[in-house]
Amino acid sequence: MPSESDDDLVDDDVIGDEVPFVVEIPAADPPFVVEIPAETAEAEIVETVADAEDWTVEDGVEDWEPLEDIADADEVLDDRSATRVPSAAAEEPSSAATERAAATVDAAFDDVVAGAPAVAAAAPRSAAQPEAAPRPQAVERAYPLADVNLTSKRLGEFEADRETADLLTADRLLDPHQVIRSEPEGYWQHLVYSISGRRINLGDGKRARARKDLDRRIAAPLNGVARFVPVLSRKGGVGKTTVTTLLGMALADARDDRVIAVDANPDRGTLAERIARTSGKTVRDLVRIRGDVVGFNDLSTIVARDETRLDVVASDSDPRVSEAFSDVDYRDVASLAAHYYSIVLTDTGTGIVHSVMGATLELADQIVIVAGLSVDEARLASETLTWLETNGHADKVRNSVVVLNNSRPGNPLVQLEELESHFRTRVRAVVRMPYDPHIAAGSAIVFRDLQPATRLAARDLAATVVEGLRSLASAA
């Protein structure tokens, strides 16, 4: 306790009968004092260390640092002491005094925020200096110590009740009772729709819904770079070129982007003969002009386009050409195709060890393997998977698709369920391709002239391939 001769008692200003209220901060050596007049609006608030933690003090207060804990005051403010001003209120119990101090501080701080006179802070006086340090006339709330990051906001984010133009959707604005729905597909659905004067629309039938769902699966977007899908087989005559053609037609018919099929058979291939329209140019012509291609129009003079919008690059059929289609040639064609197409199908040659197969497997995103419906053809297809697994393509085998192609009329001699069960243990999906006399003729394939079961199988294969490509993109 200070003595009666302490100069602080003499220096304190007492106006009238007002007695200042003093609260001592509980600490071993309290460095700060909260001094608040009882009934004066123009009070000077001396903030504690805890209150001053986030603010700086200006105009005359020196050697002041924010303290993270009141217990650290002894270490930082060593050899310092604060003057305690006695008052009648100091004799009150500590709990009651603390409550009164907290209520008074809150009320005074509200007045300061509302525009009351400025806040003042008392600088602690060192024990080595008997004279009291001059008290600053005014202390203002300074900037926070932490950096403030100002981020921009879009127009409309400042007010919660404001709406942007993208909220004006057709589902929100249009009355569903007045929107004209498309005519339903299905015999009974269309009959009810016609009899009711187009007032009762039961929606599409089961088959129409399944067809549209399959369309959505095939037309699912493929973002990023072009996807390469080679079609392989170790035995000729199983329908590898046919499966490539059907897969390409199903993809091009349902998708909005471009699809191309490249005949990469080192010998003479027959992919171009499976479409009705030909350009008379071959893959050799494309390799020759690869440096002059600056747009899709230059490429369109080489490819042949089917009515389903499938583009085909024919293999070299000139018997006078002694140099076969090589690995380097395929890479040149693939680089051009990847620049203008989203899906690149490759009709490979018979076998898996010819000159083009190295680049084909290196660029492949998904593999389609064609198996015939006989014992030896099924074994060769299974051995193809084994060869790919042992040569560094095990991941591609697990994501590949096996097509069980029936190229002969009548029922097959092998049990399809057993054959399908075997391949499902090794690959992601198995698709059955039924026999179609339109394909067996060996001429150009018209997609709309195929039997419904054949078109459905080709579209199912296309949807399966797209789902595999999308799963690879999402995993990457």
C-alpha positions in Angstrom: 0.0 0.0 0.0 1.3 3.5 -0.8 2.1 5.8 2.1 0.1 9.0 2.8 3.1 11.1 1.7 3.0 9.6 -1.8 2.9 12.3 -4.5 0.2 10.5 -6.4 -2.4 11.4 -3.8 -1.6 15.0 -4.3 -1.4 14.9 -8.0 -4.7 13.1 -8.6 -7.5 15.5 -9.6 -10.7 15.2 -7.6 -13.6 17.3 -8.8 -16.2 18.1 -6.2 -17.2 15.2 -4.1 -16.4 12.7 -6.9 -14.3 9.8 -5.7 -12.5 7.8 -8.4 -13.2 4.1 -8.5 -10.1 1.9 -8.5 -9.9 -1.8 -9.4 -6.7 -3.6 -8.8 -5.9 -6.3 -11.3 -5.1 -9.5 -9.4 -1.4 -10.2 -10.0 1.8 -10.4 -8.0 3.0 -7.0 -9.2 0.1 -5.4 -11.2 1.5 -3.0 -13.8 -1.8 -1.4 -14.8 -4.6 0.3 -13.1 -8.2 0.9 -14.3 -9.3 4.4 -13.2 -12.9 5.4 -14.0 -14.7 8.4 -12.5 -18.1 7.5 -11.1 -20.5 9.9 -12.9 -18.4 11.6 -15.6 -19.0 10.9 -19.3 -15.6 12.4 -20.1 -13.7 9.6 -18.3 -10.2 8.4 -19.0 -10.1 4.6 -19.4 -6.8 3.0 -18.5 -6.9 -0.4 -20.4 -5.4 -3.5 -19.0 -2.9 -5.7 -20.7 -5.6 -8.0 -21.9 -7.6 -5.2 -23.5 -4.5 -3.6 -25.1 -3.4 -6.8 -26.7 -4.8 -6.1 -30.1 -4.1 -2.3 -30.2 -1.1 0.0 -30.3 -0.7 3.1 -28.2 0.5 6.4 -29.8 1.3 9.9 -28.8 3.8 9.8 -25.9 3.7 6.3 -24.5 7.1 4.7 -24.9 8.4 1.1 -24.3 5.0 -0.5 -24.5 4.6 -3.9 -25.9 1.4 -6.1 -26.1 1.4 -9.1 -23.7 -0.2 -12.3 -24.6 -0.8 -13.2 -21.0 -1.2 -11.1 -17.8 1.1 -13.6 -16.1 3.9 -12.5 -18.3 3.9 -9.0 -16.9 6.5 -9.7 -14.3 9.0 -10.9 -17.0 8.4 -8.1 -19.5 7.9 -5.2 -17.1 10.4 -6.0 -14.5 11.4 -3.4 -12.0 8.2 -1.5 -12.8 5.3 -0.8 -10.5 1.9 0.9 -10.7 0.5 3.5 -8.4 -2.6 2.5 -6.5 -5.0 5.2 -5.7 -7.0 4.5 -2.5 -10.7 5.1 -2.5 -13.7 4.1 -0.5 -14.6 1.6 -3.1 -11.4 -0.3 -2.6 -12.7 -1.7 0.7 -15.5 -3.5 -1.0 -15.3 -7.3 -1.5 -13.2 -8.3 -4.6 -16.1 -10.0 -6.4 -18.5 -7.0 -6.0 -15.7 -4.6 -7.1 -14.9 -6.7 -10.1 -18.6 -6.8 -11.2 -18.9 -3.0 -10.8 -15.7 -2.4 -12.7 -16.8 -4.7 -15.5 -20.2 -2.9 -15.8 -18.5 0.5 -15.7 -15.9 -0.4 -18.3 -18.6 -1.8 -20.7 -20.7 1.4 -20.4 -17.7 3.6 -20.8 -16.4 1.7 -23.9 -19.9 2.0 -25.5 -19.7 5.7 -25.0 -16.3 5.9 -26.6 -17.4 3.9 -29.6 -20.4 6.2 -30.0 -18.3 9.3 -30.1 -17.4 10.0 -26.5 -14.2 11.8 -25.6 -11.0 10.0 -26.3 -9.5 7.1 -24.4 -6.4 7.7 -22.4 -3.8 5.2 -21.1 -1.4 5.6 -18.3 2.2 4.7 -18.8 3.7 2.5 -16.0 6.3 4.3 -13.9 9.6 2.6 -13.2 10.6 2.1 -9.6 14.0 3.8 -10.3 12.2 7.0 -11.3 10.4 8.6 -8.4 8.8 11.3 -10.5 5.6 10.3 -12.3 5.9 10.2 -16.0 3.6 12.7 -17.8 0.3 11.3 -18.8 -0.6 11.5 -22.5 -3.4 13.8 -23.3 -5.2 11.5 -25.7 -4.8 8.0 -26.9 -6.7 6.8 -30.0 -7.6 3.4 -31.1 -4.9 2.4 -33.6 -4.9 -0.2 -36.3 -4.9 -3.9 -35.4 -1.6 -5.6 -35.3 -2.5 -8.4 -37.7 -2.5 -7.8 -41.4 -5.9 -7.3 -43.0 -6.5 -9.0 -46.3 -9.0 -7.2 -48.5 -10.7 -9.6 -50.9 -12.9 -8.5 -53.7 -16.5 -9.7 -54.0 -18.8 -10.0 -56.9 -21.6 -7.6 -57.3 -24.6 -8.9 -55.3 -22.6 -10.6 -52.5 -22.8 -7.6 -50.3 -26.5 -7.9 -49.9 -28.0 -11.3 -49.1 -31.4 -10.6 -50.6 -30.0 -9.7 -54.1 -30.3 -12.2 -56.9 -28.1 -12.5 -60.0 -29.3 -13.2 -63.5 -28.2 -16.9 -63.5 -31.1 -17.6 -61.0 -33.6 -16.9 -63.7 -33.9 -20.4 -65.1 -36.6 -21.9 -67.2 -37.6 -24.4 -64.4 -38.2 -21.5 -62.1 -40.0 -19.1 -64.4 -42.0 -21.3 -66.8 -45.4 -22.7 -65.6 -45.1 -26.5 -66.0 -48.8 -26.7 -66.8 -48.3 -24.5 -69.9 -45.1 -25.9 -71.2 -45.6 -28.1 -74.2 -43.9 -31.5 -73.7 -42.6 -33.5 -76.7 -44.8 -36.3 -78.0 -44.4 -39.5 -76.0 -42.8 -42.5 -77.6 -44.6 -45.8 -77.2 -47.7 -47.3 -78.7 -50.2 -46.8 -75.8 -48.6 -43.5 -74.7 -48.9 -42.0 -78.1 -52.5 -43.4 -78.5 -53.7 -41.7 -75.3 -51.9 -38.5 -76.3 -53.7 -38.4 -79.7 -57.2 -39.4 -78.4 -57.0 -36.7 -75.6 -56.3 -34.0 -78.1 -52.7 -33.7 -76.9 -53.8 -32.9 -73.4 -52.7 -36.2 -71.7 -49.0 -37.0 -71.9 -48.1 -40.1 -70.1 -44.4 -39.8 -71.0 -42.2 -42.2 -72.9 -42.6 -45.9 -72.8 -40.0 -48.3 -71.2 -38.1 -48.9 -74.4 -37.9 -45.2 -75.3 -36.6 -44.3 -71.8 -34.0 -47.1 -72.1 -32.9 -45.8 -75.5 -32.6 -42.2 -74.3 -30.7 -43.3 -71.2 -28.2 -45.2 -73.5 -27.9 -42.1 -75.6 -26.9 -40.1 -72.5 -24.3 -42.6 -71.5 -22.7 -42.6 -75.0 -22.8 -38.8 -75.3 -21.2 -38.2 -71.9 -18.5 -35.5 -72.2 -14.8 -36.4 -72.3 -12.8 -33.4 -71.3 -9.1 -33.0 -72.0 -7.0 -34.7 -74.6 -8.1 -37.2 -77.2 -8.7 -40.8 -76.2 -7.2 -43.7 -78.1 -9.1 -47.1 -78.2 -7.4 -49.9 -80.2 -9.3 -53.0 -81.2 -7.1 -56.2 -81.0 -7.3 -59.8 -81.9 -4.7 -62.5 -82.4 -6.7 -64.4 -84.9 -8.0 -63.3 -88.2 -11.6 -63.7 -89.2 -13.2 -63.1 -85.8 -14.7 -59.7 -86.8 -12.1 -57.2 -85.5 -12.7 -54.7 -88.4 -16.5 -55.2 -88.0 -16.4 -54.4 -84.3 -14.3 -51.3 -85.0 -16.8 -50.1 -87.5 -19.9 -50.7 -85.3 -18.2 -49.1 -82.3 -17.3 -46.0 -84.3 -20.7 -45.7 -85.9 -22.4 -46.0 -82.5 -20.1 -43.4 -81.0 -20.4 -40.9 -83.9 -24.2 -41.3 -84.1 -24.8 -40.3 -80.5 -22.0 -37.9 -79.7 -21.5 -34.3 -80.7 -17.7 -34.3 -81.0 -15.6 -36.0 -83.7 -14.8 -39.7 -83.9 -12.3 -41.2 -86.2 -11.2 -44.8 -87.0 -7.7 -45.4 -88.3 -6.9 -48.5 -90.3 -3.4 -49.3 -88.9 -3.0 -52.7 -90.4 0.6 -53.0 -91.7 -0.8 -55.0 -94.6 -3.9 -54.2 -96.5 -6.8 -53.5 -94.3 -10.6 -53.5 -95.1 -11.9 -50.8 -92.7 -12.6 -48.3 -95.5 -14.7 -50.9 -97.3 -17.1 -51.1 -94.4 -18.5 -47.6 -95.0 -20.4 -46.4 -98.0 -18.5 -43.3 -98.7 -14.8 -43.3 -99.6 -12.3 -40.5 -100.4 -9.8 -42.4 -102.4 -7.0 -41.4 -100.1 -5.1 -43.6 -97.6 -3.1 -43.3 -94.5 0.0 -43.0 -96.6 -1.4 -39.7 -98.1 -2.0 -38.4 -94.6 1.6 -39.2 -93.6 2.8 -37.4 -96.7 1.0 -34.1 -96.0 1.2 -34.1 -92.2 3.5 -31.1 -92.3 1.0 -29.1 -94.4 -2.1 -29.7 -92.4 -3.1 -26.4 -90.7 -6.8 -27.0 -90.2 -9.6 -29.5 -90.3 -10.4 -28.8 -93.9 -6.9 -30.1 -94.9 -7.6 -33.3 -93.0 -11.1 -33.7 -94.4 -9.8 -34.2 -97.9 -8.1 -37.4 -96.7 -10.7 -39.0 -94.5 -13.9 -40.6 -95.6 -17.1 -39.8 -93.6 -20.0 -42.1 -93.0 -23.6 -40.9 -92.7 -23.3 -41.3 -88.9 -20.4 -38.8 -89.1 -17.7 -41.4 -88.5 -14.5 -40.5 -90.2 -12.3 -43.3 -91.5 -8.7 -43.3 -92.7 -8.1 -46.2 -95.0 -4.9 -48.3 -95.1 -2.6 -48.4 -98.0 -3.9 -50.8 -100.6 -1.3 -50.2 -103.3 0.5 -53.5 -104.0 3.5 -51.6 -105.4 4.3 -50.1 -102.1 7.1 -52.2 -100.5 7.3 -50.3 -97.2 4.7 -51.3 -94.7 2.9 -48.9 -92.3 5.4 -48.4 -89.5 5.5 -47.4 -85.9 6.7 -43.9 -86.8 3.9 -43.5 -89.4 1.3 -44.4 -86.8 2.6 -41.8 -84.3 2.4 -39.1 -87.0 -1.2 -40.0 -87.9 -2.1 -40.2 -84.2 -0.7 -36.8 -83.5 -2.9 -35.3 -86.2 -5.9 -37.2 -85.2 -5.6 -36.2 -81.6 -5.6 -32.5 -82.6 -9.0 -32.7 -84.3 -10.8 -35.6 -82.8 -12.0 -36.6 -79.3 -11.9 -40.4 -79.8 -9.5 -42.2 -82.0 -10.3 -45.9 -82.8 -7.5 -48.0 -84.2 -8.2 -51.1 -86.2 -4.9 -53.0 -85.7 -3.5 -55.8 -87.7 -3.8 -59.5 -86.9 -1.6 -60.4 -84.0 0.0 -58.2 -81.4 3.7 -58.3 -82.3 3.7 -56.4 -85.6 5.4 -53.1 -86.2 2.6 -50.8 -85.2 1.6 -52.5 -82.0 4.2 -50.9 -79.8 3.0 -47.3 -80.4 -0.7 -48.5 -80.4 -0.4 -50.0 -76.9 1.6 -47.0 -75.6 -1.0 -44.5 -76.6 -4.0 -46.7 -75.7 -6.4 -45.4 -73.1 -8.7 -48.4 -73.3 -8.4 -51.7 -75.1 -11.1 -53.7 -76.9 -10.4 -57.4 -77.5 -12.5 -59.4 -80.0 -13.0 -63.1 -79.3 -14.7 -65.6 -81.6 -17.2 -68.1 -80.4 -15.1 -71.2 -80.7 -12.7 -73.0 -78.4 -9.5 -72.0 -80.2 -10.6 -68.4 -80.7 -11.6 -68.0 -77.1 -8.2 -69.4 -76.0 -6.4 -67.0 -78.3 -8.3 -64.1 -76.8 -7.5 -65.2 -73.3 -3.8 -65.7 -74.2 -3.8 -62.1 -75.6 -4.8 -60.8 -72.1 -2.0 -62.9 -70.6 0.6 -61.5 -73.0 -0.5 -57.9 -72.3 -0.3 -58.5 -68.6 3.2 -59.9 -68.7 4.4 -57.1 -71.0 3.6 -54.1 -68.8 -0.1 -53.5 -69.6 -1.8 -55.2 -66.7 -3.7 -52.0 -65.7 -5.1 -51.6 -69.2 -6.2 -55.3 -69.2 -8.2 -54.8 -66.1 -10.0 -51.9 -67.6 -10.4 -53.5 -71.1 -13.6 -54.8 -72.8 -14.0 -58.2 -74.4 -16.5 -58.5 -77.3 -17.8 -62.0 -78.0 -18.6 -61.7 -81.7 -20.8 -64.2 -83.4 -19.9 -64.1 -87.0 -21.7 -67.3 -88.0 -25.4 -67.9 -88.3 -27.2 -70.2 -85.9 -26.5 -70.9 -82.3 -22.8 -71.2 -81.3 -21.4 -74.5 -80.2 -19.7 -73.0 -77.1 -21.7 -72.0 -74.0 -21.7 -68.2 -73.9 -22.4 -68.1 -70.2 -19.3 -70.0 -69.4 -17.2 -68.0 -71.8 -18.5 -64.7 -70.5 -17.9 -65.9 -66.9 -14.3 -66.6 -67.7 -13.5 -63.2 -69.2 -15.3 -61.3 -66.5 -12.7 -62.5 -64.1 -10.0 -60.7 -66.1 -11.5 -57.6 -67.7 -14.0 -54.9 -66.7 -16.8 -55.7 -69.1 -18.0 -58.3 -71.6 -20.3 -57.4 -74.5 -22.0 -59.9 -76.9 -22.3 -59.0 -80.5 -25.0 -61.1 -82.3 -24.9 -62.4 -85.8 -26.3 -60.0 -88.5 -26.8 -61.0 -92.1 -26.2 -57.4 -93.2 -22.7 -57.6 -91.7 -22.0 -61.1 -93.0 -22.4 -59.9 -96.6 -19.0 -58.3 -96.3 -20.1 -55.0 -98.0 -20.5 -51.5 -96.6 -22.4 -51.3 -93.3 -25.4 -49.0 -93.0 -26.0 -48.4 -89.3 -29.8 -47.9 -89.7 -30.2 -51.1 -91.7 -28.8 -53.3 -88.9 -31.1 -55.5 -86.9 -32.3 -53.9 -83.7 -30.4 -56.4 -81.5 -27.1 -55.6 -83.4 -27.6 -51.8 -83.1 -28.4 -52.2 -79.4 -25.2 -54.3 -78.8 -23.1 -51.8 -80.7 -24.5 -48.9 -78.6 -24.0 -50.9 -75.4 -20.4 -51.4 -76.4 -20.0 -47.7 -77.1 -21.5 -46.7 -73.7 -19.2 -49.2 -71.9 -16.2 -47.8 -73.7 -17.1 -44.2 -72.8 -17.7 -45.1 -69.1 -14.3 -46.7 -69.0 -12.7 -43.5 -70.5 -14.5 -41.3 -68.1 -13.5 -43.4 -65.1 -9.8 -43.1 -66.2 -10.2 -39.4 -66.5 -11.7 -39.0 -63.0 -9.1 -41.3 -61.5 -6.3 -39.2 -63.0 
